[in-house]
Amino acid sequence: MYLTKEKKQEIFEKYGKSNTDTGSPESQIALFSYRISHLTEHLKLNRKDYSTSRSLKMLVGKRRRLLDYLKEKDIEKYRALIKELGIRR
């Protein structure tokens, strides 16, 4: 399994306020980014896996909405998170 309990704890600890902070937009965006990168690698090998392709598109949409929310609430946190995760060039 690619996303273990320990990996989730590590992501939440790094991007959230604590390791149990699973609800903050920053930690959710980081988790979605990790999942998106995993699904992208999967689709490079399995081009015709349409259900995974749909899941990837839905995850990207969720992350986009959360990023828009964070941008409206606190532009500085948004810019820092984008830079740290390397989402934009």
C-alpha distance (Angstrom), angle and dihedral (degrees) to the residues before:
residue distance angle dihedral
M1 . . .
Y2 3.78 . .
L3 3.82 98.7 .
T4 3.77 110.3 52.6
K5 3.78 127.6 179.8
E6 3.80 90.3 -106.7
K7 3.81 92.4 52.5
K8 3.82 90.8 51.5
Q9 3.82 90.5 49.3
E10 3.79 89.6 50.7
I11 3.82 92.7 50.9
F12 3.80 93.2 46.6
E13 3.81 91.4 46.8
K14 3.80 92.7 50.4
Y15 3.81 99.5 44.0
G16 3.80 104.0 22.1
K17 3.77 130.6 64.6
S18 3.81 90.9 -101.2
N19 3.79 138.5 -7.6
T20 3.81 90.6 -90.7
D21 3.83 93.6 49.6
T22 3.78 99.1 107.6
G23 3.79 98.0 149.0
S24 3.79 104.3 60.4
P25 3.81 114.8 106.7
E26 3.81 91.7 -125.2
S27 3.79 94.0 57.2
Q28 3.81 93.2 43.6
I29 3.81 91.8 49.9
A30 3.81 90.3 50.0
L31 3.80 91.4 49.9
F32 3.81 91.9 47.8
S33 3.81 90.0 49.3
Y34 3.80 90.7 53.4
R35 3.80 91.3 49.3
I36 3.82 91.7 45.8
S37 3.79 92.0 53.6
H38 3.81 90.6 49.9
L39 3.81 93.3 49.6
T40 3.81 91.2 46.4
E41 3.80 90.4 55.9
H42 3.81 89.9 48.0
L43 3.80 91.7 51.9
K44 3.80 92.0 50.6
L45 3.80 87.5 64.4
N46 3.84 98.0 34.7
R47 3.79 107.3 40.0
K48 3.80 96.3 170.3
D49 3.79 96.7 52.4
Y50 3.79 94.9 116.3
S51 3.79 97.7 173.8
T52 3.80 90.8 56.8
S53 3.78 89.5 46.2
R54 3.80 90.1 54.8
S55 3.80 91.2 47.4
L56 3.79 90.1 51.4
K57 3.80 91.8 51.7
M58 3.80 91.0 49.6
L59 3.82 91.6 49.8
V60 3.79 91.5 49.5
G61 3.81 89.0 51.8
K62 3.81 92.2 50.0
R63 3.78 91.1 49.2
R64 3.81 90.6 47.9
R65 3.81 91.7 53.1
L66 3.80 91.9 48.4
L67 3.80 90.6 48.4
D68 3.81 90.0 51.1
Y69 3.80 89.6 50.3
L70 3.79 92.2 49.5
K71 3.80 90.7 47.1
E72 3.81 90.5 55.4
K73 3.83 94.2 45.5
D74 3.82 102.0 41.5
I75 3.81 121.0 -0.2
E76 3.82 93.5 -171.9
K77 3.83 93.5 56.9
Y78 3.81 88.3 46.1
R79 3.81 92.7 53.5
A80 3.79 92.9 45.3
L81 3.81 92.7 49.3
I82 3.80 93.3 47.5
K83 3.78 90.4 51.0
E84 3.81 94.4 45.7
L85 3.80 95.5 47.6
G86 3.79 93.7 41.0
I87 3.79 93.9 -132.2
R88 3.81 94.7 146.0
R89 3.77 129.1 41.1
